Amino acid sequence: MKIFPAVDIRGGKAVRLTQGDYDKMTVYGDDPYSVACGFRETGAECVHAVDLDGALSGKPENAAIISRIASLGLELEVGGGIRDRERIEMYLGAGAKRIILGTVAAENPAFVTECVKAYGSAIAVGVDARDGKVAVRGWKETTDKDAFDFCTFLRDAGVGAVIYTDISRDGKLQGMNLDAYERLVRIEGLKVIASGGLTRVDEIVALRSMNAYGAILGKAMYDGVLPLSVALAAAKEN
């Protein structure tokens, strides 16, 4: 299983939000590129980068920083404000491996199908769930779409991977919603990347045992509760 250390970027800084609340933000570094370099030095092979400003504005506000991170050669997945093919191609051209569509996927499913036909496995969708419903626009709005049904729809549309975040768990260091991931991995043909609340080694073991593709590590890593080196080792154990 893969561990994706996260670098969320707002105002050019590496930050973390609590439950997606932009008013509950902690700054962990002035240089997100250096943060990502640290991931690589620790042994990470992947990185999850989000342009938080872009998620709100609908356009890539921190693209230059993310493009520098792409140059590190890690398996980079990037999201935040990517709502047209021009921006998809910009990040792919910079070296990103996986482009995460969020709001646009929920609001314009036809665009997802179009992108899958054009870019194949490079297209993933971030499914952010609040009380089982899909949230959009930087988690500011909650739709009436059932999150699990939406994941099944995405699989049927040809999407190869979803990054599923339980917003209620995100940034709280209180553990993951493992029941949700156990349900999601049953959607045949869909890679599941778990996000939101990863805090303990046993959660990595559980995700690995259920054949989740990967997990995103954020606040627990930054706060020293679950060091990246420990998470990487747990993900590789047989």
HELIX and SHEET records of a PDB file:
HELIX    1   1 PRO A   32  THR A   42  1                                  11    
HELIX    2   2 LEU A   52  SER A   57  1                                   6    
HELIX    3   3 ALA A   63  ALA A   70  1                                   8    
HELIX    4   4 ARG A   85  ALA A   94  1                                  10    
HELIX    5   5 THR A  103  GLU A  107  1                                   5    
HELIX    6   6 PRO A  109  TYR A  119  1                                  11    
HELIX    7   7 GLY A  120  ALA A  122  5                                   3    
HELIX    8   8 ALA A  147  ASP A  156  1                                  10    
HELIX    9   9 ILE A  167  ARG A  169  5                                   3    
HELIX   10  10 LEU A  178  LEU A  184  1                                   7    
HELIX   11  11 VAL A  201  SER A  209  1                                   9    
HELIX   12  12 LYS A  219  TYR A  222  1                                   4    
HELIX   13  13 LEU A  228  LYS A  236  1                                   9    
SHEET    1   A 9 ASP A  21  GLY A  29  0                                        
SHEET    2   A 9 LYS A  13  THR A  18 -1                                        
SHEET    3   A 9 LYS A   2  ARG A  10 -1                                        
SHEET    4   A 9 CYS A  46  ASP A  51  1                                        
SHEET    5   A 9 GLU A  75  GLY A  79  1                                        
SHEET    6   A 9 ARG A  98  LEU A 101  1                                        
SHEET    7   A 9 ILE A 123  ARG A 130  1                                        
SHEET    8   A 9 LYS A 133  VAL A 136 -1                                        
SHEET    9   A 9 GLU A 141  ASP A 146 -1                                        
SHEET    1   B 6 ASP A  21  GLY A  29  0                                        
SHEET    2   B 6 LYS A  13  THR A  18 -1                                        
SHEET    3   B 6 LYS A   2  ARG A  10 -1                                        
SHEET    4   B 6 GLY A 214  LEU A 217  1                                        
SHEET    5   B 6 LYS A 191  SER A 195  1                                        
SHEET    6   B 6 ALA A 161  ASP A 166  1                                        
END                                                                             
